[in-house]
Amino acid sequence: MQAIKQLLLSRMYWLGIAAGGVALLGIALYYQHALGDEPCQVCVHVRVWVAAFTLLALVMAAVPLNRWLQLAGNVVLCVCGVGVAERAYYLYLIENGRGEGSCEFFLGYPNWFALDKWMPEVFEVRNLCGYTPEMFYGLSMAESLVLTGAGVGLLALLTAWLWVSQR
């Protein structure tokens, strides 16, 4: 248990979060470019949240291991995890015919944050919502991302609590 606590309070924690984010983006790009499953608007929103927590993790791995900086970083990481889970749950509802709404062929971000124009191979909307491919253990990609986002959020809360309780 002490080894886990030491890991969560180290730079390796942030490097692990960054590696996880890179892996998630890599999986998404594999499904898009190798398997032909083009992303919808909500899928791209999830990618933006994942890119945000990946960049956050890289920055946090470089800053001092100060209690308040680490607490703030984990709060932002929790928000990113909840953002991933919320967008994935919205997509899950749409693909199961229970959601109110749909998505469109544009990202909906302002011109000063035009990720779909700057990096279209990663952030361009190319499909309508309604279906996500099956992943592991029969879970859809949306279901897997709900669990992933919730897991990231809970891990961030646990780590924030460890930093607060640190003497």
Backbone bond lengths (Angstrom), bond angles and torsions (degrees), N, CA, C in turn:
res aa  C-N    CA-C-N  psi(-1)  N-CA   C-N-CA  omega(-1)  CA-C   N-CA-C  phi
1 M - - - 1.450 - - 1.527 110.91 -
2 Q 1.315 115.68 -38.71 1.465 120.40 179.53 1.531 110.57 -64.65
3 A 1.334 116.95 -36.41 1.467 120.70 179.08 1.530 110.82 -65.12
4 I 1.328 116.91 -39.09 1.469 120.65 177.83 1.522 109.97 -65.00
5 K 1.333 116.10 -42.90 1.462 120.14 178.86 1.526 110.56 -61.61
6 Q 1.324 116.79 -43.73 1.466 120.20 178.91 1.530 111.15 -62.53
7 L 1.318 116.84 -38.67 1.463 120.77 178.20 1.528 110.79 -64.07
8 L 1.338 116.66 -45.23 1.461 120.67 -178.47 1.525 112.48 -66.04
9 L 1.317 117.05 -23.80 1.461 121.14 -179.11 1.530 112.01 -99.87
10 S 1.322 117.15 16.88 1.466 120.85 -177.76 1.532 110.74 -117.47
11 R 1.313 114.94 173.27 1.466 120.74 175.86 1.532 111.33 -67.36
12 M 1.312 117.20 -25.55 1.465 120.81 179.05 1.529 111.16 -61.04
13 Y 1.321 117.14 -31.92 1.468 121.65 175.93 1.527 109.55 -56.89
14 W 1.336 115.90 -50.42 1.459 120.15 -178.15 1.524 111.48 -67.99
15 L 1.318 116.80 -37.50 1.465 119.16 177.37 1.529 110.74 -65.96
16 G 1.326 116.98 -35.29 1.464 121.15 175.46 1.523 111.95 -66.06
17 I 1.336 116.56 -41.02 1.470 120.52 176.39 1.530 109.65 -62.36
18 A 1.333 116.61 -44.21 1.472 120.34 178.59 1.526 110.76 -62.05
19 A 1.319 117.28 -43.46 1.468 120.75 178.69 1.527 110.75 -62.77
20 G 1.322 116.85 -39.76 1.460 120.27 176.63 1.519 111.96 -63.02
21 G 1.329 116.90 -41.01 1.460 120.84 177.42 1.517 112.16 -64.28
22 V 1.331 116.33 -42.85 1.469 120.35 177.21 1.531 109.80 -62.35
23 A 1.322 116.94 -40.17 1.471 120.55 178.30 1.529 110.98 -63.35
24 L 1.333 117.28 -43.97 1.469 120.13 178.99 1.525 111.36 -62.01
25 L 1.325 116.64 -44.53 1.467 119.40 177.87 1.527 110.84 -65.13
26 G 1.322 116.65 -37.78 1.460 120.34 177.47 1.520 112.26 -62.95
27 I 1.323 116.51 -42.03 1.469 120.68 177.55 1.522 110.06 -62.92
28 A 1.333 116.70 -44.64 1.469 120.44 179.42 1.524 111.01 -60.59
29 L 1.328 116.40 -43.68 1.465 119.92 -179.39 1.527 111.66 -70.08
30 Y 1.327 117.64 -32.48 1.466 120.74 174.90 1.531 110.11 -63.29
31 Y 1.329 116.15 -47.38 1.461 119.41 178.92 1.525 111.08 -62.15
32 Q 1.344 116.78 -36.03 1.458 120.15 -179.56 1.522 112.12 -73.37
33 H 1.316 117.37 -54.75 1.461 120.55 -170.14 1.529 113.87 -87.65
34 A 1.314 118.82 -31.49 1.468 120.57 -179.05 1.523 112.19 -92.21
35 L 1.333 116.96 -39.13 1.461 120.12 -176.10 1.524 113.54 -101.17
36 G 1.335 117.54 -10.04 1.461 120.64 175.84 1.512 115.68 80.92
37 D 1.324 119.08 15.50 1.466 121.91 176.28 1.525 108.54 -87.56
38 E 1.323 115.90 94.42 1.465 121.33 -176.18 1.529 110.77 -71.83
39 P 1.344 117.79 146.75 1.467 121.07 -176.33 1.527 112.81 -81.40
40 C 1.317 115.02 146.54 1.457 121.78 173.96 1.535 108.75 -94.46
41 Q 1.317 116.25 179.90 1.460 121.29 -178.84 1.523 111.57 -59.05
42 V 1.313 117.50 -46.42 1.465 121.00 -177.85 1.526 110.25 -69.04
43 C 1.324 117.61 -36.30 1.471 120.72 175.91 1.524 110.75 -60.09
44 V 1.327 116.50 -40.92 1.460 120.47 178.67 1.524 110.08 -67.94
45 H 1.332 117.86 -36.87 1.470 120.00 175.02 1.530 110.19 -58.69
46 V 1.324 116.85 -41.94 1.471 120.44 177.25 1.522 109.68 -61.82
47 R 1.319 117.37 -42.90 1.467 120.29 178.59 1.529 111.32 -59.94
48 V 1.321 116.80 -38.04 1.471 120.16 178.96 1.526 109.78 -64.33
49 W 1.333 117.86 -44.31 1.470 120.86 177.28 1.527 110.89 -61.25
50 V 1.330 116.91 -42.49 1.472 120.30 179.78 1.527 110.27 -65.52
51 A 1.326 117.33 -43.16 1.468 120.16 177.23 1.526 110.33 -61.90
52 A 1.333 116.82 -37.80 1.470 120.41 179.33 1.522 111.01 -63.03
53 F 1.346 117.62 -47.21 1.469 116.72 -178.31 1.524 111.98 -73.61
54 T 1.328 117.44 -24.04 1.465 119.66 175.04 1.527 110.45 -68.74
55 L 1.324 116.86 -46.26 1.468 120.38 176.84 1.523 111.23 -64.11
56 L 1.327 117.04 -41.52 1.467 120.88 176.40 1.521 110.25 -57.15
57 A 1.319 116.80 -45.64 1.468 120.65 -177.96 1.523 111.38 -63.18
58 L 1.320 117.30 -39.37 1.465 119.94 178.42 1.526 111.23 -65.39
59 V 1.329 116.76 -40.69 1.469 120.25 177.02 1.523 110.14 -65.47
60 M 1.327 116.80 -45.05 1.468 120.69 -177.13 1.526 111.66 -66.63
61 A 1.315 117.77 -28.30 1.466 120.27 176.93 1.523 111.14 -69.27
62 A 1.330 116.63 -21.13 1.465 120.82 -177.07 1.528 113.70 -96.25
63 V 1.332 117.94 -20.26 1.472 119.75 -177.85 1.528 110.01 -84.12
64 P 1.330 116.80 163.10 1.468 119.27 179.44 1.535 112.31 -60.73
65 L 1.315 115.33 153.25 1.468 120.98 178.53 1.528 109.70 -81.43
66 N 1.304 115.49 56.26 1.456 123.77 177.66 1.527 109.11 -83.11
67 R 1.319 116.66 137.04 1.464 121.21 -175.84 1.526 112.09 -53.92
68 W 1.317 117.92 -47.22 1.462 120.44 -173.60 1.528 111.98 -75.53
69 L 1.315 117.16 -35.39 1.468 119.64 174.10 1.526 110.66 -64.01
70 Q 1.318 116.14 -44.01 1.460 120.48 -179.50 1.530 111.12 -67.35
71 L 1.325 116.61 -37.42 1.465 120.22 176.47 1.529 109.91 -62.62
72 A 1.337 116.53 -46.89 1.466 120.20 179.16 1.530 110.86 -61.49
73 G 1.320 117.14 -43.34 1.461 120.52 178.79 1.516 112.30 -60.63
74 N 1.325 116.67 -39.87 1.465 119.86 179.53 1.519 112.12 -71.99
75 V 1.318 117.71 -31.28 1.468 119.95 174.99 1.532 109.53 -65.40
76 V 1.337 116.87 -44.76 1.469 120.21 177.81 1.532 110.22 -64.58
77 L 1.324 117.42 -39.68 1.466 120.69 177.23 1.527 110.76 -61.80
78 C 1.316 117.20 -39.92 1.465 120.86 177.38 1.530 110.47 -61.81
79 V 1.331 116.90 -42.90 1.466 120.92 177.56 1.530 110.17 -60.73
80 C 1.321 117.16 -42.60 1.473 120.74 178.00 1.530 111.18 -63.07
81 G 1.328 117.07 -42.15 1.458 120.63 177.87 1.514 111.79 -62.11
82 V 1.331 116.25 -43.29 1.465 120.71 177.21 1.530 109.91 -64.97
83 G 1.336 117.41 -37.57 1.464 120.89 176.88 1.519 112.04 -61.30
84 V 1.326 116.96 -44.30 1.470 121.25 176.38 1.528 109.78 -60.59
85 A 1.329 116.63 -48.23 1.468 120.64 -177.64 1.528 111.64 -63.27
86 E 1.332 117.16 -41.63 1.468 120.61 -178.93 1.520 111.32 -64.45
87 R 1.331 117.43 -47.27 1.469 121.04 -179.98 1.529 110.53 -64.50
88 A 1.325 117.06 -40.62 1.464 120.70 179.83 1.529 110.91 -67.59
89 Y 1.327 117.05 -37.97 1.467 119.91 178.03 1.530 110.40 -66.68
90 Y 1.323 116.94 -39.96 1.463 121.07 176.08 1.532 109.95 -58.64
91 L 1.323 116.09 -44.96 1.462 121.09 178.34 1.529 111.15 -64.83
92 Y 1.331 116.55 -40.08 1.468 121.23 177.26 1.533 110.44 -58.55
93 L 1.331 116.80 -44.66 1.465 120.33 179.12 1.526 111.30 -62.94
94 I 1.318 117.05 -42.16 1.468 120.27 179.25 1.524 110.62 -63.30
95 E 1.340 117.29 -46.01 1.465 119.07 -176.04 1.524 112.47 -70.09
96 N 1.323 117.50 -17.70 1.460 120.81 177.49 1.523 112.54 -103.13
97 G 1.335 117.05 11.40 1.458 121.46 175.40 1.510 114.49 70.11
98 R 1.320 118.08 18.80 1.462 121.00 -178.92 1.525 113.08 -109.89
99 G 1.310 116.86 -9.48 1.458 120.26 -176.95 1.513 112.05 -85.96
100 E 1.317 114.96 151.43 1.453 120.49 174.78 1.516 107.41 -99.30
101 G 1.296 116.57 109.52 1.453 119.99 -179.76 1.509 111.36 124.94
102 S 1.295 113.36 -179.06 1.456 120.70 178.76 1.515 107.12 -153.41
103 C 1.298 116.51 -161.17 1.456 119.08 176.98 1.515 109.28 -133.01
104 E 1.323 115.36 173.08 1.454 121.25 -173.75 1.522 110.13 -123.90
105 F 1.330 115.82 179.98 1.457 121.10 -178.62 1.521 113.24 -92.19
106 F 1.324 118.07 13.16 1.458 119.43 174.19 1.519 108.12 -128.80
107 L 1.319 115.19 153.16 1.458 120.67 -173.83 1.514 112.11 -73.22
108 G 1.328 117.65 -34.51 1.452 120.67 177.85 1.518 114.28 86.85
109 Y 1.317 117.81 15.78 1.461 121.06 177.83 1.526 109.23 -94.91
110 P 1.331 118.11 155.56 1.470 120.46 179.69 1.531 111.88 -68.21
111 N 1.332 115.90 164.24 1.468 121.11 -178.01 1.522 112.92 -59.65
112 W 1.322 117.90 -31.25 1.459 120.11 -178.99 1.532 111.89 -76.74
113 F 1.327 117.60 -6.35 1.467 122.11 177.78 1.532 109.15 -132.01
114 A 1.319 116.03 47.68 1.466 122.60 -172.99 1.528 111.08 -84.39
115 L 1.315 116.30 66.82 1.464 120.62 -179.46 1.522 112.19 -57.11
116 D 1.328 116.19 -35.94 1.463 119.97 -179.20 1.528 112.37 -67.43
117 K 1.318 117.72 -21.55 1.472 121.47 176.04 1.529 110.77 -90.45
118 W 1.314 117.33 -35.71 1.462 121.94 -177.58 1.528 112.01 -75.01
119 M 1.330 116.50 -40.91 1.470 121.52 -178.59 1.524 109.66 -135.12
120 P 1.337 117.23 70.22 1.466 119.72 -174.63 1.525 114.18 -63.61
121 E 1.317 118.43 -28.56 1.466 120.20 -179.56 1.525 112.07 -67.68
122 V 1.328 116.75 -18.25 1.464 121.05 -179.46 1.524 111.12 -108.87
123 F 1.338 117.52 -42.57 1.460 121.13 -168.32 1.528 115.56 -115.29
124 E 1.323 119.12 10.50 1.459 119.88 179.57 1.527 110.68 -86.30
125 V 1.330 116.32 132.90 1.466 122.18 177.04 1.525 107.74 -75.09
126 R 1.345 116.37 127.23 1.468 120.07 -176.86 1.524 113.58 -131.66
127 N 1.315 116.89 8.40 1.460 119.58 -176.30 1.523 108.45 -155.60
128 L 1.311 116.82 162.01 1.458 121.57 172.51 1.521 109.35 -91.10
129 C 1.311 116.25 154.74 1.466 121.07 178.78 1.528 109.84 -68.24
130 G 1.296 115.16 159.46 1.448 118.65 175.44 1.513 113.94 146.53
131 Y 1.322 117.07 -21.16 1.459 119.52 -176.67 1.516 108.68 -152.51
132 T 1.324 116.14 135.29 1.462 120.54 168.72 1.525 107.24 -125.52
133 P 1.316 117.69 146.29 1.465 120.24 -176.22 1.521 112.41 -68.90
134 E 1.322 114.41 159.10 1.464 120.19 176.88 1.522 109.41 -75.18
135 M 1.325 114.85 139.62 1.463 121.03 179.88 1.529 107.85 -111.25
136 F 1.318 115.77 -132.18 1.458 122.36 -177.30 1.523 111.36 -83.09
137 Y 1.314 116.48 147.30 1.466 124.29 174.35 1.527 112.73 54.93
138 G 1.316 117.62 29.88 1.452 121.48 177.72 1.514 115.32 77.72
139 L 1.321 117.83 5.89 1.463 120.92 177.85 1.522 109.71 -82.05
140 S 1.324 115.97 142.86 1.462 118.88 174.05 1.528 108.84 -75.96
141 M 1.322 115.99 166.61 1.460 119.61 178.20 1.527 110.33 -60.86
142 A 1.332 117.64 -38.16 1.464 120.90 178.63 1.530 110.75 -62.49
143 E 1.330 116.85 -45.23 1.470 119.95 178.89 1.525 111.22 -63.34
144 S 1.332 116.06 -41.96 1.469 120.14 178.83 1.520 111.07 -61.62
145 L 1.330 116.64 -39.54 1.464 120.32 -179.22 1.521 112.65 -73.16
146 V 1.329 117.84 -30.77 1.472 119.58 173.50 1.523 108.97 -60.81
147 L 1.326 116.39 -47.44 1.469 120.61 179.73 1.526 111.49 -65.03
148 T 1.324 116.91 -40.52 1.466 120.88 179.48 1.522 110.94 -64.13
149 G 1.323 117.25 -47.99 1.464 120.79 179.57 1.516 112.21 -61.35
150 A 1.332 116.21 -43.38 1.464 119.74 177.64 1.522 110.58 -63.92
151 G 1.324 116.99 -40.09 1.465 120.74 178.24 1.516 112.42 -63.20
152 V 1.327 117.09 -43.17 1.469 120.87 177.91 1.525 109.91 -62.97
153 G 1.327 116.91 -44.08 1.462 120.43 178.91 1.517 112.69 -61.56
154 L 1.324 116.53 -44.21 1.470 120.13 179.49 1.522 111.93 -67.61
155 L 1.325 116.84 -39.88 1.462 120.35 177.10 1.527 110.53 -61.98
156 A 1.326 116.89 -41.11 1.465 120.88 178.53 1.526 110.97 -64.78
157 L 1.331 117.26 -40.77 1.471 119.99 177.51 1.520 111.34 -63.61
158 L 1.324 116.72 -43.63 1.465 120.61 178.23 1.520 110.56 -60.59
159 T 1.322 116.64 -45.65 1.461 120.48 -178.60 1.523 110.89 -67.59
160 A 1.324 117.86 -38.53 1.469 120.47 176.01 1.521 110.08 -61.14
161 W 1.327 116.50 -42.53 1.467 120.16 178.60 1.530 110.68 -62.21
162 L 1.327 117.09 -40.14 1.468 120.31 177.68 1.527 111.31 -62.67
163 W 1.337 117.42 -39.80 1.466 119.87 178.41 1.526 111.19 -67.35
164 V 1.330 117.25 -38.66 1.471 120.45 179.39 1.519 110.56 -67.15
165 S 1.324 117.51 -40.08 1.466 121.12 -176.83 1.524 112.84 -81.89
166 Q 1.327 116.65 -3.81 1.466 121.45 179.36 1.532 109.92 -66.92
167 R 1.319 116.67 136.33 1.469 119.72 179.55 1.482 111.81 -92.88
